[in-house]
């Protein structure tokens, strides 16, 4: 009996010492004032007005640009959204997204692409980049002047690779990336 009482006493003393040693942190003043200074938006103000106007100011206060359109709403498919925008050294940008405009089976699903030349974005694309059905693309620089896009194709040939020598212009070269599906280490 005596060892049990002693163990409980040590446990109570240990817990109370631990709890007493915790210090309460003071909230940052700016953070605590945030909800008081933030502008209140009504439900109607949160919904974008249609039709969309190119370069219209956003609810955040800066101008937005329309890069392209899609009605395919499964943009991530459990993948990371990183790699959808690339900035080149000269201040130009390339952007990709999963584009699909024919609901139901989305037979036209593929990579939507747009390019910012330093002044404005090109027109909204009307077709996908690839000659076959893909999705969930990522874009990257390829050398000093080129760009490359990798997207998902299907279970047998999972990755589709496209590149071109000059960003923003020219034809894309397409090929599949063969993979065993397993990570191989040296």
Backbone as a ProteinNet text record, in pm:
[ID]
protein_1_A
[PRIMARY]
XXXXXXXXXXXXXXXXXXXXXXXXXXXXXXXXXXXXXXXXXXXXXXXXXXXXXXXXXXXXXXXXXXXXXXXXXXXXXXXXXXXXXXXXXXXXXXXXXXXXXXXXXXXXXXXXXXXXXXXXXXXXXXXXXXXXXXXXXXXXXXXXXXXXXXXXXXXXXXXXXXXXXXXXXXXXXXXXXXXXXXXXXX
[TERTIARY]
82.1	0	86.8	191.4	278.4	346.4	397.3	457.4	356.6	232.2	129.9	104.1	91.3	68.5	187.7	308.8	429.2	434.1	398.4	396.7	294.4	177.4	73.6	119.3	183.6	233	336.4	431.3	531.1	465.3	365.9	293.9	222.8	153.3	83	182.7	291.7	393.3	457	486.2	546.8	455.7	329.3	232.9	212.1	197.5	174.7	297.5	417.7	538.8	543.6	511.2	511.2	410.1	290.6	186.6	221.9	281.9	317.8	430.6	518	633.8	597.6	479.4	438.9	405.3	461.2	434.4	332.7	244.7	144.6	210.2	196.5	252.8	152	202.3	116.1	87	-37.3	-68.7	-6.1	29.2	84.3	-27.9	2.2	-102.9	-167.4	-88.6	-145.6	-237.9	-198.1	-279.1	-409.3	-403.4	-524.6	-619	-565.9	-648.4	-697.9	-650.7	-682.1	-831.7	-904.3	-1047.8	-1121.6	-1063.4	-1128.3	-1100.9	-982.4	-945.9	-979	-999.6	-1030.4	-1166.6	-1177.3	-1308.2	-1407.2	-1528.1	-1634	-1689.6	-1698.6	-1753.1	-1885.9	-1981.3	-2110.7	-2098.1	-2191.8	-2189.9	-2188.4	-2265.4	-2271.8	-2139.8	-2061.2	-1934	-1827	-1845.3	-1747.9	-1762.4	-1877.1	-1902.2	-1856.8	-1777.2	-1729.8	-1845.8	-1836.8	-1941.4	-1914.1	-2017.7	-2005.3	-2067.1	-2021.2	-1910.6	-1776	-1674.2	-1539.9	-1484.1	-1423.1	-1361.7	-1211.5	-1139.8	-994.6	-934.8	-846.5	-779.6	-866.9	-979.2	-1066.6	-1003.7	-1028.8	-968.8	-1031.4	-949.1	-999	-1049.9	-1106.2	-1151.9	-1033.4	-914	-793.9	-732.5	-779.4	-732.9	-630.5	-593.5	-500.4	-566.1	-511.3	-571.4	-547.7	-649	-639.5	-634.6	-572	-569.9	-622	-699.9	-752.1	-646.8	-597.1	-495.4	-558.6	-669.5	-735.9	-858.7	-929.7	-1054.1	-1058.3	-1144.9	-1169.8	-1302.2	-1367.4	-1483	-1452	-1331.1	-1285.1	-1247.3	-1318.8	-1301.3	-1216.3	-1155.6	-1069.2	-924.4	-885	-756.1	-636.5	-652.1	-534.3	-520.6	-627.8	-622.5	-521	-527.1	-437.6	-292.2	-265.9	-128.5	-106.2	18	54.4	29.4	-22.4	-44.2	82.4	196.3	320.4	364.8	435.5	483.5	385.1	283	185.1	222.1	321.6	363.7	515.1	577.8	723.6	758.2	854.1	902.7	1040.1	1055.1	1183	1266.3	1396.2	1488.6	1457.4	1395.8	1365.1	1230.8	1166.1	1039.9	916.7	932.8	817.9	774.7	652	596.5	533.1	530.9	454.4	362.5	241.3	146.1	72.2	46.1	-28.1	-137.9	-239.5	-348	-416	-493.5	-570.1	-691.2	-698.4	-805.2	-897	-1025.3	-1125.4	-1254.7	-1308.5	-1427.7	-1548.6	-1530.9	-1640.7	-1679.5	-1776.4	-1815.3	-1855.3	-1870.3	-1900.1	-1768.3	-1712.1	-1586.9	-1464.9	-1484.4	-1375.5	-1273.5	-1321.1	-1232.3	-1128.4	-1154.5	-1060.4	-966.3	-966.1	-883.9	-736.5	-664.7	-522.2	-465.1	-351.6	-282.1	-326.9	-379.6	-403.2	-274.1	-234.7	-107.3	-126.7	-60.6	-58.8	77.9	111	243.6	228.6	303.8	307	437.1	426.2	544.4	612.4	569.1	624.7	528.3	429.9	328.8	189	157.1	22.8	27.5	-79.3	-94	-147.8	-115.5	-171.6	-321.6	-390.3	-534.2	-560.5	-680.2	-724.1	-714.2	-639.9	-625.6	-757.6	-773.8	-897.6	-880.3	-756.3	-729.8	-618.4	-606.3	-498.3	-365.7	-255.3	-123.5	-96.8	-135.1	-100.4	-189.7	-142.6	-224.5	-309.9	-292.5	-371	-417	-503.8	-566.7	-467.3	-448.6	-360.6	-425.4	-349.5	-398.8	-291.8	-317.3	-233.5	-90.2	-73	59.8	143.4	273.4	369.1	460.2	504.9	589.2	722.9	827.7	961	1042.8	1150.2	1245.2	1320.2	1357.1	1439.7	1553.8	1666.7	1780.5	1759.1	1821.9	1812.1	1687.1	1638.6	1527.6	1405	1415.2	1305.6	1219.3	1118.7	1028.5	986	950.1	908.2	784.4	698.9	576.9	570.4	540.6	519.2	377.6	303.6	167.1	138.6	30.1	-11.3	-90.2	-62.9	-134	-229.5	-180.8	-265.8	-183.3	-241.4	-174.6	-57	-62.3	46.1	163	135.9	240.1	209.7	246.7	196.4	237.8	353.3	396	415.8	369.8	383.4	470.8	573.4	672.6	663.9	662.1	662.3	764.9	831	926	933.2	985	1016.4	1136.9	1207.1	1332.9	1314	1208.1	1186.1	1052.7	1058.3	938.3	839	712.8	606.5	577.8	661.9	640.2	700.9	644.7	699.1	618.1	656.4	588.3	645.3	559.8	600.1	641.9	748.8	790.8	736.2	667	600.1	663.7	666.9	712.9	664.1	672.6	635	759.8	741.1	851.3	826.3	915.1	901.8	954.3	876.3	915.2	872.9	952.6	916.4	811.8	789.2	692.1	749.9	876.9	942.6	1061.7	1089.9	1206.4	1332.5	1426.4	1551	1665.2	1742.4	1853.3	1984.4	2088.5	2222.1	2285.5
-118.9	0	125.6	118.9	234.2	271.9	175.9	211.6	274.7	232.8	289.4	434.9	464.8	602.5	689	637.6	711.4	739.2	641.6	659.6	765.1	761.5	860.9	999.7	1010.8	1140.6	1197.2	1113.2	1158.5	1199.4	1126.1	1157.5	1291.8	1317.6	1444.5	1559.8	1541.7	1647.9	1673.5	1568.2	1583.3	1656.4	1620.3	1685.3	1830.3	1857.3	1996.1	2082.5	2027.8	2103.1	2131.8	2034	2052	2158.4	2152.1	2248.7	2388.9	2399.3	2529.5	2594	2512.5	2567.3	2623.4	2594.2	2646.9	2795.1	2873.8	3017.4	3048.5	3137.2	3180.2	3280.9	3258.5	3353.5	3464.1	3583	3697.2	3702.1	3725	3732.1	3857	3845.4	3958.5	4059.8	4186.1	4288.5	4295.3	4295.2	4303.2	4185.5	4067.8	3949.4	3955.3	4004.4	4012	4121.1	4220.5	4327.6	4297.3	4186.3	4156.9	4151.5	4078.5	4064.8	4196.3	4288.8	4417.6	4513.3	4499.3	4592.2	4539.2	4409.2	4348.7	4397.7	4436.8	4481.5	4366	4393.3	4292.3	4285	4163.9	4145.2	4072.2	4119.3	4052	3930.6	3839	3718.3	3752.7	3852.1	3890.4	3946.5	4008.8	4066.6	3959.7	3841.8	3735.2	3662.3	3672.4	3603.6	3693.7	3637.3	3716	3753.1	3871.3	3915.7	3862.9	3817.4	3768.5	3869.8	3886.4	3813.9	3865.8	3783.4	3820.1	3927.8	4028	4134.4	4125.1	4116.3	4105.1	4223.3	4194.4	4300.1	4366.3	4305.2	4366.3	4353	4449	4438.2	4324.1	4251.2	4139.4	4190.6	4100	4135.9	4163.4	4118.9	4142.9	4279.5	4347.3	4482.1	4492.5	4382.4	4392.1	4338.2	4375.7	4337.2	4188.8	4122.1	3981.4	3970.8	3867.2	3839	3698.5	3681.4	3551.6	3480	3366.6	3290.5	3195.2	3136	3039.6	2986.3	2899	2849	2697	2641.6	2497.9	2476.5	2365.4	2326.2	2196.7	2145.8	2026.3	2068.1	2018	2070.9	1985.2	1878.3	1796.3	1836.4	1955.9	2010.8	1944.6	1887.8	1834.3	1683.9	1607.6	1462.3	1411.3	1468.7	1434.6	1464.9	1559.5	1597.9	1741.3	1777.6	1911.9	2012.6	2130.1	2231.2	2306.7	2271.9	2340.7	2302.1	2390.5	2362.8	2402.7	2479	2523	2658.9	2724.4	2856.6	2862.2	2909.9	2924.7	3067.1	3127.1	3261.6	3248.2	3307	3304.5	3425.5	3419.1	3523.1	3660.8	3666	3795	3853.6	3793.7	3846.6	3793.2	3700	3637.2	3516.1	3469	3355.8	3256	3130.6	3026.7	2964.6	2929.3	2871.9	2754.9	2650.5	2534.2	2497.1	2428.3	2377.7	2263.5	2183.7	2077.5	2142.5	2129.9	2192.8	2083.6	2100.6	2010.3	2087.5	2087.2	2166.7	2081	1949.4	1861	1771	1814.3	1735.3	1592.2	1515.5	1373.1	1297.2	1261.6	1184.8	1274.6	1398.9	1494.7	1436.7	1398.9	1343.6	1445.4	1573	1678.7	1721	1646	1684.9	1683.6	1786.5	1796.6	1919.7	1964.1	2076.9	2208.3	2296.5	2433.3	2509.8	2594.4	2666.3	2812.1	2899.9	3040.9	3097.9	3206.9	3268.8	3419.2	3472.4	3615.9	3670.9	3763	3813.7	3931.5	3964.2	4078.1	4195.2	4193.7	4298.6	4243.2	4133.3	4075.1	3925.5	3856.4	3714.3	3696.8	3585.2	3553.6	3527	3508.8	3480.4	3344.3	3329.3	3203.5	3092.2	2984.8	2878.3	2806.4	2756.2	2687.8	2537	2488	2344.1	2309.7	2180.6	2134.5	2133.9	2126.6	2121.6	1987.2	1878.5	1745.2	1697.9	1594.2	1530.5	1418.7	1389	1284.7	1332.3	1255.1	1292.7	1279.8	1387.9	1389.6	1473.5	1499	1586	1613.4	1705.3	1743.3	1777.5	1879.9	1914.7	1996.7	1995.6	2082.6	2141	2264.1	2331.5	2368.1	2370.4	2404.4	2470.5	2536.4	2591.9	2475.8	2493.6	2394.5	2470.1	2467	2543.4	2692.3	2775.2	2920.5	2979.4	2918.9	2980.1	2892	2766.9	2673.7	2647	2563.9	2523.9	2379.6	2313.3	2173.5	2154	2061.1	2029.2	1877.6	1834.4	1692.7	1678.5	1581.3	1559.1	1408.9	1376.7	1237.4	1189.8	1068.4	1016	904.4	786.2	673.6	573.5	460.6	364.2	293.3	272.6	201.1	292	414.9	513.9	637.4	635.8	737	881.5	906.4	1045.4	1079.7	1199.6	1251	1374.7	1382	1489.6	1571.2	1702.7	1792.6	1902	1946.9	2056.4	2135.3	2255.9	2335.3	2422.2	2461.4	2532.8	2676.8	2741.7	2882.2	2899.5	2956.5	2975.1	3068.3	3034.7	3120	3105.2	3035.8	3024.1	2894.1	2844.6	2725.4	2600.6	2493.3	2365.6	2288.3	2207.7	2123.1	1986.9	1931.7	1795.3	1707.8	1599	1513.7	1375.7	1317.4	1179.7	1127.9	997	937.9	920.4	918.3	888.6	748.3	657.6	519	507.4	443.6	427.4	290.2	231.8	101.8	118.7	243.8	268.8	254.9	217.8	202	295.2	340.3	425.2	339.4	380.7	306.7	393.6	336	410.4	342.4	422.9	367.2	310.1
0	0	0	83.7	95.9	-37.6	-119.4	-248.2	-344.9	-338.6	-427.5	-391.6	-262.4	-218.2	-256	-238.7	-273	-424.2	-506.6	-651.8	-693	-631.8	-663.1	-621.6	-505.8	-458.9	-555.4	-601.6	-697.6	-829.4	-872	-994.8	-984.2	-873.4	-852.6	-846.2	-773.2	-762.6	-898.6	-974.2	-1106.3	-1202.7	-1207	-1297.4	-1257.5	-1128.8	-1086.8	-1114.1	-1099.1	-1132	-1281.2	-1363.5	-1507.8	-1549.7	-1495.5	-1531.3	-1483.2	-1367.9	-1313.1	-1393.3	-1451.2	-1522.1	-1659.5	-1711.6	-1840.9	-1830.4	-1921.9	-1922.3	-2031	-2001.3	-2098.8	-2192.2	-2322.4	-2417.4	-2442.6	-2454.7	-2483.1	-2632.7	-2671.7	-2814.4	-2877.7	-3003.6	-3077.6	-3097.2	-3070.6	-3077.4	-3215.3	-3320.2	-3454.8	-3481.9	-3436.1	-3458.2	-3379.6	-3257.4	-3176.8	-3228	-3297.7	-3352.7	-3494.2	-3553.4	-3692	-3718.5	-3637	-3663.1	-3644.3	-3568.4	-3547.4	-3662.7	-3727.6	-3834.9	-3973.6	-3986.7	-4115.6	-4163.4	-4290.6	-4339.8	-4344.5	-4306.3	-4309.9	-4451.5	-4506.2	-4639.8	-4629.4	-4702.5	-4708	-4799.5	-4787.4	-4868.2	-5017.4	-5057.9	-5198.7	-5248.8	-5161.6	-5203.4	-5224.8	-5167.2	-5182.5	-5314.9	-5377.8	-5503.5	-5617.8	-5707.1	-5820.4	-5911.3	-5968	-6058.7	-6197.8	-6264.8	-6401.1	-6494.9	-6614.5	-6672.7	-6622.1	-6633.8	-6590.2	-6681.6	-6622.9	-6702.2	-6686.3	-6797.6	-6796.1	-6720.8	-6624.2	-6549.7	-6444.7	-6410.4	-6310.3	-6172.5	-6082	-5949.1	-5870.7	-5796.8	-5717.1	-5583.8	-5506	-5371.6	-5279.9	-5319.9	-5241.1	-5271.3	-5376.1	-5404.2	-5515.3	-5581.7	-5692.8	-5818.7	-5934.5	-6061.9	-6089.6	-6141.9	-6179.6	-6330.9	-6379.6	-6522.5	-6545.2	-6649.6	-6686.3	-6769.8	-6720.3	-6792.6	-6892.2	-6853.4	-6938.7	-6868.4	-6935.3	-6877.8	-6882.3	-6799.1	-6794.6	-6722.4	-6751.3	-6671.7	-6598	-6616.4	-6546.2	-6405.4	-6304.4	-6169.3	-6076.5	-6124.8	-6041.6	-6072.8	-6028.6	-6068.7	-6003	-5884.5	-5816.8	-5827	-5822.1	-5824.8	-5722	-5601.5	-5490.7	-5520.8	-5609.2	-5638.5	-5594.2	-5588.8	-5545.4	-5656.5	-5623.5	-5726.9	-5764.2	-5703.3	-5736.5	-5876.3	-5941.5	-6075.8	-6183	-6147.1	-6247.2	-6306.9	-6248.5	-6295.4	-6288.2	-6394	-6394.6	-6437.1	-6365	-6398.1	-6459.8	-6577.8	-6645.9	-6604.3	-6628	-6583.6	-6642.7	-6759.4	-6822.8	-6778.4	-6678.8	-6627	-6696.4	-6789.6	-6854.2	-6772.3	-6796.4	-6721.4	-6816	-6775.1	-6841.9	-6737.8	-6776.1	-6682	-6746.9	-6667.6	-6715.7	-6616.3	-6663	-6579.5	-6654.9	-6583.7	-6649.2	-6714.9	-6846.5	-6924.1	-6977.4	-6957.2	-7011.4	-7029.7	-7150.2	-7179.2	-7219	-7231.7	-7272.3	-7155.9	-7073.7	-6956.9	-6990.2	-6889.7	-6886.9	-6888.7	-7003.2	-7007.4	-7025.5	-7058.8	-7083.6	-7181.5	-7297.9	-7400.4	-7447.3	-7425.1	-7466	-7353.8	-7241.7	-7127.4	-7165.4	-7121.1	-7148.5	-7080.8	-7127.8	-7068	-7129.8	-7046	-7086.9	-7061.9	-7153.5	-7143.1	-7180	-7106.3	-7144	-7110.4	-7179.8	-7167.5	-7147.6	-7051.7	-7024	-7081.3	-7178.1	-7247.7	-7178.3	-7059	-6986.3	-6982.3	-7071.3	-7077.5	-7055.7	-7123.5	-7111	-7139.7	-7097.4	-7125.2	-7266.5	-7329.2	-7460.2	-7444.8	-7556.2	-7553.4	-7488.5	-7432.1	-7370.9	-7475.6	-7447.3	-7547.3	-7572.9	-7694	-7731.2	-7740.4	-7736.5	-7741	-7642.6	-7611.6	-7523.9	-7601.2	-7529	-7592.8	-7659.5	-7592.5	-7638.8	-7752.2	-7819.1	-7922.3	-7863.7	-7734.6	-7668.9	-7531.6	-7467.8	-7340.5	-7224.5	-7149.1	-7031.3	-6922	-6817.1	-6710.6	-6606.2	-6518.4	-6403.1	-6442.3	-6524.7	-6576.2	-6477.6	-6503.2	-6435.6	-6543.2	-6522.3	-6620.2	-6555.7	-6637.4	-6587.2	-6698.2	-6659.6	-6756.8	-6821.1	-6948.2	-7017.6	-7084.4	-7020.2	-7070	-7046.3	-7128.2	-7110.8	-7174	-7283.2	-7356.1	-7368.3	-7332.5	-7356.2	-7234.5	-7256.1	-7148.5	-7171.4	-7062.3	-7068.3	-6982.4	-7023.5	-6950.5	-6933.1	-6811.8	-6783	-6729.7	-6781.8	-6734.6	-6725.3	-6657.2	-6636.5	-6758.2	-6802.1	-6918.7	-6880.8	-6850.2	-6810.7	-6730.8	-6696.4	-6608.6	-6675.9	-6807.8	-6874.7	-6912.7	-6947.6	-6978.1	-6895.1	-6766.7	-6675.1	-6701.7	-6760.5	-6778.8	-6925.7	-6961.2	-7097.2	-7089.2	-7173.4	-7169.9	-7297.7	-7284.7	-7399.5	-7373.8	-7479.2	-7464.4	-7594.1	-7582.4	-7700.8	-7669.8	-7774.3	-7760	-7717.4	-7764.5	-7732.5	-7659.4	-7540.8	-7458	-7527.3	-7512.5	-7565.3	-7712.3	-7787	-7931	-7984	-8093	-8156.9	-8127.1	-8194	-8179.2	-8060.6	-7998.7	-7887.7	-7941.5	-7886.4	-7916.1	-7804	-7840.7	-7741.9	-7736.3	-7616.2	-7599.1	-7464.7	-7447	-7319.4	-7234.1	-7103.1	-7011.3	-6959.8	-6993.2	-6950.8	-6808.3	-6723.5	-6583.6	-6535.8	-6447.4	-6391.8	-6282.5	-6239.9	-6134.8	-5995.5	-5988.2	-5858.7	-5851.2	-5731.4	-5709.1	-5718.4	-5803.2	-5816.1	-5764.9	-5674.3	-5615.5	-5651	-5668.7	-5698.8	-5575.5
[MASK]
++++++++++++++++++++++++++++++++++++++++++++++++++++++++++++++++++++++++++++++++++++++++++++++++++++++++++++++++++++++++++++++++++++++++++++++++++++++++++++++++++++++++++++++++++++++++++

